[in-house]
Amino acid sequence: MLLLPSQQLQFYQNWQMASTTSGSAGVDLATAVDITLVTSEVQLTDSDQKGPLRHGLSALLLGRSSVSRKGIFIVPGLIDADYCGVIKIMVYTLTPPVTIPAQSKIAQLVPFRARVPRAQAVERGPGGFGSTGEPQVLLAVDIAGESLRKELQWRTLVDNP
């Protein structure tokens, strides 16, 4: 369930953030430090905010359209309601080198209340990006054939590749 803009505004004001306009679906997220992208590889950088988001909310982390138009791309991510570390932004460019000054609003958070069955109570730390387990679904692309074919390879924790 996504929050209405008025609910988002109230939520983020409690969290020291606010949407830019009354109709905004999310709030801007800025970089904490200067960044120079010297390759086209994805770089991980700190934002100026940290979790938890409060009120049991999770959020989608997305790029801002104005930043994408400048050739800077944000890899979408999910911020869990119980994440308590610095929120990280995955960023890349196809045209390096690119310098992004600290406090540049390059991403946005769109909050929502998750509606998935709850797991057993486990204390979560500040780790991110795989800290709660390895991915179990991998994407393989076969480009040798006439048409592009995508296959999902399912793995469980018991399987060994």
Buried (B, 14 or more C-beta within 10 A) or exposed (E): EEBEBEBBBBBBEEBEBBBEEEEBBBBBBBBBEEBEBEEEEEBEBBBBBBBBBEBEBBBBBBBBEEBEEEEBBBBEBEBBBBBBBBBBBBBBBEEBEBEBEEEBBBBBBBBBEEEEEEEEEEEBEEEBEEEBEEEEEEEEEEEEEEEEEEEEEEEEEEEEE
